[in-house]
Amino acid sequence: MTFPNDTLNDAMSEPQIVTLGCRLNAYESEVMRRHAAGAGLGDCVIVNTCAVTGEAVRQAEQAIRKLRRERPGARLIVTGCAAQIEPERFAGIDGVDHVIGNAEKLAPETFRALATESLARVAVNDIMSVKETALHMIDGFGSRARAYVEIQNGCDHRCTFCIIPMGRGPSRSVPAGEVVSQVRKLVEAGYPEIVLTGVDITSYGADLPGRTSLGRLVKQILARVPELSRLRLSSIDQVEADAHLMDAIATEPRLMPHLHLSMQAGDDMILKRMKRRHLRDDAIRFCNEVRRLRPDVVFGADLIAGFPTETDDMFENTLDLVESCGLTYLHVFPFSPRKGTPAARMPQVDRRVVKERAARLREKGEAAHARYLDRLEGRRIEILMEREDVGRTPQFAEVRVDRKAPVGTFHWATLGRRDGRRLNGMVDA
C-alpha cells in the first residue's frame, strides 16, 4: 500500500516495518512501531536488518532497493544489526533517508527527532558502550496466540564466525521483576503463550545484582503468573543451562518441551576453531539428560555447514549429530565469512562444497522432521490455535485442523497423517 507524499503526519497512515532475522528483531520492530506511531510518523518505511551471515546483509540490501521502488515517496529508514555494523554501507544506498543504530532504534526520542526532521542522517553510536537493556512494554503483536518478551540483549562471547556482538554489544539483562510484569500484562491482554527471547538468553542474570539465572527467572514467571498457559524459550546455549533450568524442564509442564540449541557443529576440532565452549559429547550428553527428564521433549539446533578447514570427515560428524542428539528442527547456515571475524581469515572451504554440505544437512533435517511427524499420527494432543485452521502442539509441530476455531484458544485434537511439514488433525467435538 502506498500513501501520498503529504501524509507524513496523517493519523490515518501508519509506518511500515520490514523485519529481517531473529525473534528479537521481531520484538524490537514492535517497539519501533509504537514509537513511530507515537511520534506521528506515517509515510515511512523502517527496515530492521539482520547481519548473522553475509547472505543476510545482501538480502537486506535487496529488500531496501525493492522498497524504494515500491514506496518512492516514503521516508526510508534502515536500522538493525547490519546497519549498526556497517552504517556507511547502508547510507550509501540510493534513496535511504536515515540509518539508525540498534540502541537508537529503541529510544522514543529518536522517532520524535525523525518527526521534526532534526535527526542526523546517520545516527549510530558505539554499541559496546551500552550497559543496560530497558524493558519495553508491548501489549500486542498482531497475532493473539503468541507474544515475545525480551529478557536479555548482547553477547559477551566471541565465537570466531560471529559478528553479532559488534551489532548488539555486551550482554545485559532485564531485571526479573520487570520481565514478570510484562508477562503478566501480556497474559491479561489475552496472550496464552509467551516466548522469552534475547541474543544469549542462557547468560541471563550474570550482570544483575544477586544470584539469578535463566532457570530462576523461568520459575519466577511460572510461579507469579499462574494464568500463563505456555512459556517457551528461544534459542539457548546448552553449555550454560543452569540447574534451575534443568529442574524446570523436568517439573514445569507449562514450560514447553521444545528447545532450540546453539550447537553449530558436531566435530570437536571445528568446535574448538569456532571457539565454542562445548564439545560433541557435551551436546549429546545434554540432549540425553533432558530427554531423561522430559521424555516428550524435541530439539532444534543451529548448524553451520562448511566452516573453514572443515574436511569431509569433520562434516560427517556434524551430519551424524542429527541422529546422535535426536534433532527434529534444523536451522542450517552455509558458512559465509564476515569481515572482521577470525574465521574470515582462516582457510576457506570451496563455495560449491559449502552449498552441497548445507543441502545435505537440510535434507537430513527434513527427513528427521518427517519421521517425527509420522510418529505423532493417531495421538491426541492439545494444540494452541495460531490461525483459524492451524495450531501448534507443545513441541511446536504445526497442525491443520478440520474445523475453524478462534486464534489463541486451546483445543484437543487427534492427529492424522502428515501433509508436507504439517499434520492434519481432527478437533474433538
C-alpha positions in Angstrom: 0.0 0.0 0.0 1.4 3.4 -1.0 0.5 6.6 0.8 0.5 10.1 -0.8 3.6 12.2 0.0 1.7 14.7 2.1 0.5 12.2 4.7 3.7 12.1 6.8 1.7 13.2 9.9 -1.7 11.9 8.8 -3.2 10.0 11.6 -4.7 7.6 9.1 -1.3 6.5 7.8 1.0 4.0 9.6 4.7 3.2 9.4 5.6 0.1 7.5 8.0 -2.1 9.4 10.0 -4.7 7.5 11.7 -7.2 9.8 14.6 -9.4 8.8 16.2 -12.1 11.0 15.6 -13.2 14.5 12.7 -13.2 17.0 14.4 -10.4 18.9 14.2 -8.3 15.8 10.5 -9.1 15.6 10.1 -7.9 19.2 12.1 -4.7 18.6 10.1 -4.0 15.4 7.0 -3.8 17.5 8.7 -1.4 19.9 9.7 0.8 16.9 6.1 0.6 15.5 4.8 2.1 18.8 7.5 4.8 18.9 6.9 5.8 15.3 3.2 5.9 15.7 3.5 7.9 18.9 5.8 10.4 17.2 3.3 10.9 14.4 5.4 9.2 11.7 3.2 7.9 9.0 4.5 7.6 5.5 7.8 5.9 6.3 9.3 2.5 5.8 11.6 1.1 8.5 13.8 -1.9 7.6 15.1 -3.8 10.6 18.1 -5.7 9.2 20.0 -8.8 10.2 23.7 -9.4 10.0 24.1 -13.1 11.0 25.5 -14.0 7.6 26.9 -12.2 4.6 23.8 -13.5 2.7 21.5 -11.8 5.3 23.2 -8.5 4.6 22.9 -9.0 0.9 19.2 -9.7 1.2 18.8 -6.6 3.4 20.3 -4.5 0.6 18.0 -6.1 -2.0 14.9 -5.5 0.2 15.8 -1.9 0.7 16.2 -1.2 -3.0 12.9 -3.0 -3.7 11.1 -1.0 -1.1 12.4 2.2 -2.5 11.0 1.3 -5.9 7.6 0.3 -4.3 7.4 3.3 -2.0 9.1 6.1 -3.9 7.6 8.9 -1.7 8.1 7.3 1.7 10.9 8.1 4.1 13.2 5.1 4.1 14.9 4.3 7.5 17.4 1.5 7.9 18.3 0.0 11.3 19.2 -3.3 12.9 22.4 -5.3 13.2 23.7 -4.8 9.7 23.1 -1.1 9.9 24.9 -1.0 13.3 27.9 -2.8 12.0 28.2 -1.2 8.5 26.3 2.2 8.7 28.3 3.7 5.7 27.3 0.7 3.5 23.6 1.4 4.0 23.9 5.1 4.0 25.4 4.7 0.5 22.3 3.1 -0.9 20.5 5.5 -3.1 17.2 6.6 -1.5 18.0 5.7 2.1 17.0 8.7 4.2 18.3 7.7 7.6 20.5 5.0 9.2 20.0 4.5 12.9 21.8 2.1 15.3 20.5 -0.7 17.5 20.4 1.4 20.6 18.9 4.4 18.9 16.1 2.4 17.3 14.6 1.6 20.7 14.6 5.2 22.0 11.4 7.3 21.6 13.4 10.5 21.2 14.9 9.1 18.0 11.4 9.0 16.5 10.5 12.4 17.8 13.6 13.7 16.1 12.7 11.9 12.9 9.2 13.5 13.0 10.7 17.0 13.4 13.5 16.2 10.8 16.1 17.1 13.4 17.9 13.7 13.4 21.2 13.3 11.7 21.1 11.2 8.6 23.4 8.6 10.2 22.7 8.2 13.9 24.8 5.1 15.0 26.7 5.3 18.3 29.1 2.8 19.9 27.0 -0.2 20.9 29.8 -1.5 23.1 29.2 1.4 25.5 25.6 0.3 26.1 25.5 -1.3 29.6 21.7 -1.7 30.2 18.7 -3.0 28.5 15.3 -1.4 29.2 12.1 -3.3 29.1 9.7 -2.0 26.5 6.1 -2.7 27.4 4.4 -4.1 24.3 0.8 -5.3 24.6 0.2 -6.6 21.1 1.9 -8.4 18.2 -0.7 -8.7 15.5 -1.5 -12.4 16.4 -3.4 -13.3 19.6 -1.6 -16.6 20.0 1.9 -15.8 21.0 4.0 -12.9 22.2 7.7 -12.3 22.8 9.4 -10.8 25.8 13.0 -9.6 25.6 14.8 -10.7 28.7 18.4 -10.0 27.6 20.4 -8.4 24.8 24.0 -8.5 23.6 26.7 -11.2 24.0 30.0 -11.5 25.8 31.3 -14.5 23.9 33.5 -14.3 20.9 32.8 -17.2 18.5 35.2 -16.9 15.6 32.5 -16.8 13.0 30.1 -14.4 14.7 29.7 -10.7 14.0 26.6 -10.2 16.2 28.4 -8.9 19.3 29.6 -6.0 17.2 25.9 -5.3 16.4 24.4 -6.0 19.8 27.1 -5.0 22.3 27.8 -6.6 25.7 25.4 -9.0 27.4 22.8 -7.1 29.6 19.7 -8.5 31.3 16.3 -7.0 32.1 15.6 -7.2 35.8 13.3 -10.2 36.7 10.6 -8.0 38.3 10.2 -6.1 35.0 10.1 -9.3 33.0 7.4 -10.8 35.3 5.3 -7.6 35.0 5.5 -7.6 31.2 4.5 -11.3 31.1 1.5 -10.6 33.4 0.4 -7.7 31.3 0.5 -9.8 28.1 -1.4 -12.6 29.7 -4.0 -10.2 30.9 -4.3 -8.9 27.4 -5.2 -12.4 26.2 -1.9 -14.0 25.1 -1.8 -17.7 26.2 1.8 -18.3 25.1 4.9 -16.2 25.9 8.3 -16.7 24.3 11.4 -15.5 26.2 13.9 -14.1 23.7 17.3 -12.4 23.5 20.7 -12.8 21.9 22.1 -15.2 24.5 19.4 -15.9 27.0 21.2 -18.6 28.9 23.6 -15.9 30.1 20.7 -14.1 31.7 21.3 -12.6 35.1 25.1 -12.6 35.2 25.2 -8.8 35.1 22.4 -8.3 37.6 22.9 -8.0 41.4 22.2 -11.1 43.4 22.2 -14.7 42.3 19.9 -15.2 39.4 19.8 -17.2 36.2 17.5 -18.1 33.3 16.2 -21.1 35.3 15.4 -19.0 38.3 13.6 -16.5 36.0 11.6 -19.2 34.4 10.5 -20.5 37.8 9.7 -17.0 38.9 7.5 -16.3 35.9 5.5 -19.5 36.3 5.0 -19.0 40.0 4.0 -15.4 39.8 1.8 -15.6 36.7 -0.2 -18.8 37.2 -2.6 -17.8 34.5 0.1 -18.2 31.9 -0.7 -21.3 29.9 2.6 -21.8 27.9 6.1 -20.5 28.4 8.5 -21.1 25.6 12.3 -20.4 25.2 14.0 -19.1 22.1 17.5 -20.4 21.2 19.6 -21.5 24.2 23.3 -22.4 24.6 23.2 -25.8 26.2 26.6 -25.4 27.9 25.1 -22.5 30.0 21.9 -24.4 31.1 21.8 -24.0 34.9 20.5 -26.5 37.5 17.3 -24.4 38.0 16.5 -24.6 34.3 17.1 -28.3 34.2 14.7 -28.7 37.2 12.1 -26.5 35.5 12.3 -28.7 32.3 11.7 -31.7 34.5 8.9 -30.4 36.7 7.1 -27.5 35.0 4.5 -28.7 32.4 3.8 -25.1 31.3 7.4 -24.8 30.1 7.2 -26.1 26.6 9.1 -29.3 25.7 10.8 -27.7 22.7 14.4 -26.5 23.0 16.4 -24.9 20.2 20.1 -25.3 20.8 23.1 -23.3 19.6 25.2 -26.3 18.6 26.9 -25.0 15.3 28.9 -28.2 14.6 29.4 -31.8 15.6 33.2 -32.1 15.2 35.5 -31.3 18.2 38.2 -29.7 16.1 35.7 -27.4 14.3 34.0 -26.5 17.6 37.4 -25.5 19.0 38.2 -23.4 15.9 34.8 -21.8 16.3 35.8 -21.0 19.9 32.6 -22.7 21.2 32.5 -23.7 24.8 31.3 -27.3 24.3 32.4 -30.4 22.6 30.4 -33.0 20.7 30.0 -35.3 23.7 28.7 -32.4 25.7 25.9 -31.8 23.3 24.9 -35.4 23.1 25.0 -35.7 26.9 22.8 -32.7 27.3 20.2 -34.0 24.9 20.2 -37.4 26.6 19.8 -35.8 30.1 17.0 -33.5 29.0 15.2 -36.4 27.3 15.5 -38.4 30.5 14.0 -35.5 32.5 11.3 -34.8 29.9 10.7 -37.7 27.6 8.3 -35.8 25.3 10.9 -33.0 24.5 12.0 -32.2 21.0 15.2 -30.4 19.9 16.0 -27.9 17.3 19.6 -26.8 16.5 21.6 -24.2 14.6 24.3 -25.9 12.5 26.9 -24.4 10.2 28.0 -26.2 7.0 31.4 -25.6 5.5 33.2 -23.8 8.3 36.8 -23.0 7.4 39.2 -26.1 7.4 36.2 -28.5 7.6 37.1 -31.8 5.9 34.7 -34.4 4.7 35.1 -36.4 7.9 34.5 -33.4 10.1 31.3 -32.6 8.2 30.2 -36.2 8.6 30.5 -35.7 12.4 28.1 -32.8 12.1 25.7 -34.7 9.9 25.7 -37.6 12.3 24.8 -35.2 15.2 21.3 -35.1 13.9 20.8 -38.7 14.9 23.1 -38.8 17.9 21.2 -35.9 19.5 17.8 -36.8 18.1 17.3 -33.4 16.4 13.9 -32.6 14.9 14.1 -29.0 13.7 17.3 -27.7 12.0 18.4 -24.2 11.1 21.2 -24.8 8.6 23.6 -21.9 7.7 26.1 -22.3 4.9 29.2 -20.6 6.3 29.9 -17.2 4.9 32.9 -15.2 6.0 32.1 -12.0 7.8 34.8 -9.3 7.6 36.3 -8.5 11.0 35.9 -12.1 12.3 38.8 -14.5 12.9 37.0 -17.2 10.8 37.2 -14.9 7.7 41.0 -15.2 7.9 41.0 -19.0 8.1 41.5 -21.3 5.1 38.1 -21.3 3.4 36.1 -24.3 2.0 35.2 -24.1 -1.6 31.8 -22.4 -2.0 30.4 -25.3 -4.1 31.3 -27.7 -1.3 29.8 -25.4 1.3 26.4 -25.3 -0.6 26.5 -29.1 -1.1 27.1 -29.7 2.6 24.3 -27.3 3.6 21.9 -29.1 1.2 22.8 -32.5 2.7 22.3 -31.2 6.2 18.9 -29.7 5.3 17.9 -33.0 3.6 18.8 -34.9 6.8 16.9 -32.4 8.8 13.8 -32.7 6.6 13.9 -36.5 6.9 14.2 -36.3 10.7 11.3 -33.8 10.9 9.2 -36.1 8.7 9.9 -39.1 10.8 8.9 -37.2 14.0 5.6 -36.1 12.5 4.9 -39.6 11.3 5.3 -40.9 14.9 2.6 -38.5 16.0 -0.1 -39.9 13.8 -3.0 -41.2 15.9 -2.1 -39.3 19.0 -4.5 -37.0 20.8 -2.8 -33.7 21.9 -3.8 -30.2 22.9 -3.0 -27.5 20.3 -2.9 -23.7 20.5 -4.6 -22.1 17.5 -2.4 -19.5 15.8 -4.6 -19.2 12.8 -8.3 -20.2 12.5 -7.4 -23.5 11.0 -3.8 -24.1 12.1 -2.5 -24.7 15.6 0.7 -25.8 17.3 1.5 -28.6 19.7 3.6 -28.0 22.8 6.6 -29.3 20.8 5.8 -26.7 18.0 4.5 -29.2 15.4 2.1 -27.5 13.1 -1.4 -29.0 12.8 -4.1 -28.1 10.2 -7.5 -28.9 11.8 -10.8 -29.9 10.3 -12.8 -27.1 11.7 -12.1 -23.4 12.4 -11.5 -22.1 15.9 -10.7 -18.7 17.4 -7.0 -17.7 17.4 -5.4 -18.1 20.8 -7.7 -20.8 22.0 -6.8 -24.4 23.1 -8.3 -27.5 21.6 -7.7 -31.2 21.9 -7.2 -32.9 18.5 -6.4 -36.3 17.2 -3.5 -36.1 14.8 -3.8 -37.5 11.4 -1.3 -38.1 8.5 1.5 -35.8 7.6 1.0 -33.3 4.8 4.4 -31.9 4.0 5.8 -30.2 7.1 2.5 -30.2 9.0 0.0 -32.7 10.3 -3.7 -32.9 9.7 -5.9 -33.1 12.8 -9.4 -33.7 13.9 -10.6 -31.4 16.7 -12.7 -33.0 19.5 -16.4 -32.5 19.1 
